[in-house]
Amino acid sequence: MRVALCQITSTPDPTANLALVRTAVQEAAAQGAAVALFPEATMACFAVPLAPLAEPLTGPWATKVQEIADEHAIVVVAGMFTPSPDGRVTNTMLITGQGNHLGYDKIHLFDAFGFTESRTVAPGNTLVTVTVEDTVLGIATCYDVRFPELFRALADQGATAILMGASWGAGPGKREQWELLVRARALDSTCWVLACGQADPGPVTGPAPLGIGHSLAATPFGDVVAQLGPTPGLLLVDVDTTTVDKARKAIPVLANRRL
C-alpha cells in the first residue's frame, strides 16, 4: 500500500489550507497513493484562537475534504479541530474517503515545553483504526508519540501501520527527539510508523508548536526508509506488511510482554 506524507505549512485560514490539501491530494493520487497523510492542525495552525474555527465532522471543512478524497479515490487523513461540549475544542485527525468518514481525537495533550494544550483542547479517550486495502491502520497525533502504550494498544487492535500527524515544536534537540521517538514506537509496536509533520514556517515567536518538517517513515525494525527535509514536500512510502510478520517473528515484543 502506498502512502503519501503531505508535508505542508498550514496558515490561519481554513479555506487557504483546503487549497493546500487539494493540490497535495491530486499529486498523491497521480502517483498511486491509496492514502494521503497530512499533519496535525492542517485545518488551521496553532498560532490562532481555535474555538471560532472548530467545526463538527459534518461541517463544511471536513465535508470538503471528503469531497476531495472521493474525487481522487483516496483516503485522506488530516488534522482539524472539532467542538467539545465543555467549550474547548478537540484536536481531531479526520479520516475520510473510500467510504470512511470518522475522526480520532488526540488522547495525550501537549502540556510541555511551556505550552498548555489542555487549556483550549479537550482530550479524547478512544483508539481509532481504519482498514485500507486490507491493511489495518492505527491513528495517532504528535505528543502521542511519547506514550508507547498507545502504539502497542493499536497493534493489539490489529494495526500493522500507524499514521501520525504532528505539529512538532522547534527547539534544542527536538528534531533528534522526533526521529528517535518515531523509530522507538515502530520498534515497540512492531508496526510501520509514518509520521507527517508541519513544515518549518521559518522564524516565529511564541510558544505555539508549528513545525520543523522532517516527516519520516520507520519500518517495524526501526529503520528509517524515507524522510523529507524542513520545507514543504510530498513523500511516497510503500508499506510492505510482510515486514511486520518478519519483525514479529524476529522480535516478538508484543507476545513476550509480562505487564
C-alpha positions as CSV (number, residue, x, y, z in Angstrom):
1,M,0.0,0.0,0.0
2,R,1.4,3.4,-1.0
3,V,1.0,6.3,1.5
4,A,1.8,9.9,0.6
5,L,3.1,12.0,3.5
6,C,2.0,15.5,2.6
7,Q,4.2,17.9,4.5
8,I,2.6,21.4,4.4
9,T,2.7,24.7,6.3
10,S,-0.8,25.5,7.5
11,T,-2.0,29.0,7.6
12,P,-4.5,30.5,10.0
13,D,-7.1,30.4,7.1
14,P,-9.0,27.0,6.8
15,T,-10.1,27.9,3.2
16,A,-6.5,28.5,2.1
17,N,-5.5,25.3,3.8
18,L,-8.1,23.4,1.8
19,A,-6.4,24.5,-1.4
20,L,-3.1,23.0,0.0
21,V,-5.0,19.8,0.7
22,R,-6.4,19.7,-2.8
23,T,-3.1,20.2,-4.5
24,A,-1.3,17.6,-2.4
25,V,-4.1,15.0,-2.9
26,Q,-4.0,15.5,-6.6
27,E,-0.3,14.8,-6.7
28,A,-0.6,11.9,-4.3
29,A,-3.3,10.2,-6.3
30,A,-1.5,10.8,-9.5
31,Q,1.5,8.9,-8.1
32,G,-0.6,5.9,-7.0
33,A,-1.1,6.6,-3.3
34,A,-4.0,4.9,-1.5
35,V,-3.7,7.2,1.5
36,A,-2.7,10.9,1.8
37,L,-1.5,11.7,5.3
38,F,-1.4,15.4,6.4
39,P,-0.1,17.0,9.6
40,E,-1.9,17.8,12.8
41,A,-3.6,21.2,12.5
42,T,-4.0,21.1,8.8
43,M,-7.3,22.9,9.1
44,A,-5.5,25.9,10.8
45,C,-2.2,26.4,12.6
46,F,-1.9,26.5,16.3
47,A,-1.0,30.2,16.5
48,V,-4.6,31.4,16.3
49,P,-7.7,31.0,18.5
50,L,-9.1,27.6,17.8
51,A,-12.7,27.7,19.1
52,P,-14.0,30.1,16.5
53,L,-12.7,27.8,13.8
54,A,-13.8,24.4,15.1
55,E,-16.4,22.5,13.1
56,P,-18.0,19.1,13.5
57,L,-17.1,16.2,11.2
58,T,-20.3,17.0,9.3
59,G,-19.3,20.7,8.9
60,P,-18.2,22.4,5.7
61,W,-14.4,21.9,6.1
62,A,-14.5,18.2,6.7
63,T,-17.1,17.7,4.1
64,K,-15.0,19.5,1.5
65,V,-12.0,17.3,2.4
66,Q,-14.3,14.2,2.0
67,E,-15.3,15.5,-1.5
68,I,-11.6,15.9,-2.4
69,A,-10.8,12.4,-1.2
70,D,-13.7,10.9,-3.1
71,E,-12.9,12.8,-6.3
72,H,-9.5,11.2,-6.3
73,A,-10.5,7.8,-4.9
74,I,-8.1,8.1,-2.0
75,V,-8.3,8.1,1.8
76,V,-7.2,11.5,3.4
77,V,-6.0,11.7,7.0
78,A,-5.7,15.3,8.1
79,G,-5.7,17.3,11.4
80,M,-8.6,19.6,12.2
81,F,-10.4,21.0,15.3
82,T,-13.9,19.9,16.4
83,P,-16.1,21.5,19.1
84,S,-16.0,20.0,22.6
85,P,-19.1,20.1,24.9
86,D,-17.1,21.9,27.6
87,G,-16.3,24.9,25.3
88,R,-12.9,23.8,24.4
89,V,-12.1,22.0,21.1
90,T,-10.9,18.5,20.3
91,N,-7.7,18.0,18.3
92,T,-9.0,15.6,15.7
93,M,-7.4,13.6,12.9
94,L,-10.1,13.4,10.2
95,I,-10.1,10.1,8.2
96,T,-12.2,10.4,5.1
97,G,-12.7,8.9,1.7
98,Q,-13.4,5.4,0.2
99,G,-16.4,5.0,2.4
100,N,-14.8,6.3,5.6
101,H,-15.6,9.5,7.5
102,L,-14.6,9.5,11.1
103,G,-12.1,11.1,13.5
104,Y,-9.5,10.3,16.1
105,D,-9.5,12.8,19.0
106,K,-5.9,13.2,20.3
107,I,-5.6,11.5,23.7
108,H,-2.4,12.9,25.0
109,L,-2.4,16.7,25.2
110,F,0.8,18.7,24.8
111,D,1.3,20.3,28.3
112,A,5.0,20.5,27.9
113,F,7.9,22.8,26.8
114,G,6.0,25.9,28.0
115,F,2.8,25.2,26.0
116,T,-0.5,24.1,27.7
117,E,-2.7,22.5,25.0
118,S,-5.2,21.3,27.6
119,R,-6.2,24.9,28.3
120,T,-8.1,25.1,25.0
121,V,-8.2,21.4,23.9
122,A,-10.2,18.6,25.5
123,P,-8.6,15.1,25.4
124,G,-10.0,12.2,23.5
125,N,-10.3,8.7,25.1
126,T,-10.8,6.2,22.2
127,L,-8.3,4.5,19.9
128,V,-9.1,4.5,16.2
129,T,-8.2,2.2,13.4
130,V,-9.3,2.0,9.8
131,T,-8.8,-0.6,7.2
132,V,-7.5,0.4,3.7
133,E,-6.6,-2.2,1.1
134,D,-6.7,-5.0,3.8
135,T,-4.2,-3.1,5.9
136,V,-5.3,-2.0,9.4
137,L,-4.0,1.5,10.1
138,G,-3.8,3.0,13.6
139,I,-4.1,6.7,14.0
140,A,-2.1,8.9,16.4
141,T,-1.2,12.6,16.9
142,C,2.0,14.3,17.7
143,Y,2.5,14.2,21.6
144,D,1.0,10.6,21.5
145,V,4.4,9.5,20.2
146,R,5.9,9.9,23.7
147,F,3.5,7.2,25.0
148,P,4.5,3.7,23.8
149,E,1.4,2.1,25.4
150,L,-0.8,3.7,22.8
151,F,1.1,2.3,19.9
152,R,1.1,-1.2,21.5
153,A,-2.6,-0.9,22.0
154,L,-3.1,0.0,18.4
155,A,-1.1,-3.1,17.4
156,D,-3.3,-5.2,19.7
157,Q,-6.3,-3.9,17.7
158,G,-4.7,-5.3,14.5
159,A,-2.7,-2.3,13.3
160,T,0.3,-3.1,11.2
161,A,1.0,0.6,10.3
162,I,0.3,3.7,12.4
163,L,-0.2,7.0,10.7
164,M,0.6,10.1,12.8
165,G,0.1,13.8,12.1
166,A,2.1,16.3,14.0
167,S,2.8,20.0,14.6
168,W,6.2,19.4,16.2
169,G,7.6,22.4,18.0
170,A,11.1,23.6,17.3
171,G,13.8,23.8,20.0
172,P,17.1,22.4,21.1
173,G,17.2,18.6,20.4
174,K,13.6,18.5,19.2
175,R,14.5,17.1,15.7
176,E,16.6,14.4,17.3
177,Q,13.7,13.5,19.7
178,W,11.2,13.4,16.8
179,E,13.3,10.9,14.9
180,L,14.2,8.8,17.9
181,L,10.6,8.6,19.1
182,V,9.2,7.6,15.8
183,R,11.7,4.9,15.4
184,A,11.2,3.7,19.0
185,R,7.4,3.5,18.6
186,A,7.9,1.4,15.5
187,L,10.1,-1.0,17.5
188,D,7.7,-1.0,20.5
189,S,4.7,-1.9,18.4
190,T,6.5,-3.8,15.5
191,C,4.4,-1.6,13.2
192,W,5.3,0.7,10.4
193,V,5.1,4.3,11.7
194,L,4.5,7.0,9.2
195,A,4.8,10.5,10.7
196,C,3.9,13.6,8.8
197,G,4.7,16.9,10.4
198,Q,4.1,20.5,9.6
199,A,6.9,22.0,7.5
200,D,9.2,24.6,9.1
201,P,7.5,28.0,8.8
202,G,10.7,29.9,9.4
203,P,11.4,32.3,12.3
204,V,8.4,32.8,14.6
205,T,7.8,34.0,18.1
206,G,5.6,32.5,20.8
207,P,5.2,29.0,22.4
208,A,2.7,27.6,20.0
209,P,4.1,24.5,18.3
210,L,4.2,25.0,14.5
211,G,6.6,22.6,12.8
212,I,10.1,21.5,11.9
213,G,9.3,19.3,8.9
214,H,11.4,16.1,8.6
215,S,8.4,13.8,8.1
216,L,9.6,10.2,8.0
217,A,8.6,6.6,7.8
218,A,10.1,3.9,10.0
219,T,9.8,0.1,9.5
220,P,8.9,-2.4,12.3
221,F,12.6,-2.9,12.7
222,G,13.1,0.8,13.5
223,D,14.8,1.6,10.2
224,V,14.1,5.0,8.5
225,V,13.3,4.2,4.9
226,A,12.4,7.7,3.8
227,Q,12.4,11.3,5.1
228,L,11.8,14.8,4.0
229,G,13.7,18.0,4.9
230,P,12.3,21.1,6.6
231,T,10.4,22.5,3.7
232,P,7.0,21.5,2.2
233,G,7.1,18.4,0.1
234,L,5.5,15.0,-0.7
235,L,7.0,11.7,0.5
236,L,5.8,8.4,-1.0
237,V,6.1,5.3,1.1
238,D,5.3,1.8,0.0
239,V,4.2,-0.1,3.1
240,D,5.1,-3.8,2.9
241,T,3.2,-5.6,5.6
242,T,5.3,-8.7,5.2
243,T,7.9,-6.8,7.1
244,V,5.6,-6.7,10.1
245,D,5.4,-10.5,10.1
246,K,9.1,-10.8,9.9
247,A,9.6,-8.3,12.7
248,R,7.1,-10.0,15.0
249,K,8.8,-13.4,14.4
250,A,12.3,-12.0,15.0
251,I,11.4,-9.6,17.8
252,P,8.2,-10.8,19.4
253,V,7.9,-8.0,22.0
254,L,4.1,-8.0,21.8
255,A,3.9,-11.7,22.5
256,N,6.6,-11.6,25.2
257,R,5.0,-8.8,27.3
258,R,4.6,-9.6,31.0
259,L,2.9,-6.3,32.0
